[in-house]
Amino acid sequence: MILPHCGRQLWGPPVVKRDISLWDEGGPMQFFYDNPNVYFDSGPGYDPLLFPPPAGDPNQLQQLEKVLKIVGPERIICGSDSPYWPSKLEVEKLLQLDLSEHDRDLVFRANIERLIIRWLRDYPDYQLTS
């Protein structure tokens, strides 16, 4: 499962400012942290009219840092929320995180690649329809 927007949509509509403590270890997100099959997409997931680019929600980077500290880079996936949010800004936000080159590769490429390969292996006969 990929939890969009690091779970920001769980706590109300995108226009709601969220208490940063919701992402604390032992808090309401713990259920998702404890499940190794839950991945977290980094997309902003809030109303760009309330938090206009380029600044966005000032708590978003802190939320992402908390999730990253708890679950590690192996379960974070770059999510742009495009076309509602400029992809370039999401990449710039992720580059602010203190990540090694290896961890950046996980977030930007390897994690989603691993999930797609697993999905293709588990569902070899699945046919995409238009």
N, C-alpha and C positions, 0 to 999 in steps of 0.2 A: 504494500500500500504506500502510496506517496501522499503525504499530508500537505496539501497546498498552503503556501504562504506561511510556513512554519506554524500552522495552526491558528493564525490570527482570525480566521473566519469563524472559529468555534465560539468566540466570545462576543458575538453580536455582528450586526451589519458593518460594512466597510467604513461607515461614517463614525463609528464609535472609537474614541481614544481608549486604548487598553492599558490596564495597570501592568507595568513591567513585571511585577511579582508573579503573575500568572505563569511565567516561564521558569520560575525557580524550581530547583530540584526538590522533589517531595510535594510539589504543588499539583494542580489539576492536570498538568501535562505529563505527569509521571507515568500514567498508563501507556502513553505512546512512547516515552523514552525507554520503558522496560521491554517493549516488543521489538526484537531485532529485525522484524520484517516491515517495520514502519520507517520510511524515509521522509525527509523534510525538504520541500522545495522552497527556495529562498525568495520567490516572487513577493512583491510588496503586498498585494491583496488589500488595498484600501482605496478609497475614493480619491482620485487625483485632483478633484475640485476642493476637497478638504485639506489635502496635503499635496499642493502642486509641486511638479518637478521644478528645479532639480533637487530641492531639499527633501521633500517627502516627509514621512513620519520620523521624528527624531528618535523614537524608541526602537525603530526597526533594526538598526544595527546592533543595539544592545540585546534585543530578542534573539537575533541570529547568533550572536556571540554566546549567549547562554545555552542555546540548543547545541551549538558546536562543542562547547566545553563538556556537555553531558553525554552526547551520543558520539562525538568524534566526527571527523571529516568523511568517514566511510558511509555515512547515512545522510549527507547533505547533497542536494542536487541544485544546480543553478536553474532558477526559474525566472523568466523575464516578465511575465504578466503582459506580454505584448498582445494586442496593440494598445492596451490601456496605459501602459507605462513604457517609456523609452528603454529599449534593451541596453543601450550604452550606459545608462545610469545604473542599471542593475549590475552590470559587469564592474563598473567603477566602485560600487558599494562592496562587492565581494572582494575586490582587490585591496580594500582597506583592512580586511581581516589579516591577522598575523598568521599566515599559512606558509608552509614550505612549498617548494615547487611541486613536490610529490602530492601534497594535500590539495593544492590548487588543481592539479590534474584530476584528482578524484572528484572534486566538486564540479568542475567544468565539463568533464568528459567520462571518466572511467566508471563512475557510479551508475550513470544512466545506461551506459553501454552494457555493463554487467547485468542490469535488470532486463534490458531488451533481449540479451542473449538467453537469460534464464527463461523469459517468457516464450521465446521462440522454441526453446528446448522442451518446455512443459506443454506447449500447445502447437505441435508441429503441423497439425491438420487444420488449424484455424485459417479461415479464408476471409480476407478483408472484402467487404462489399461496398459498392458505391451507393 
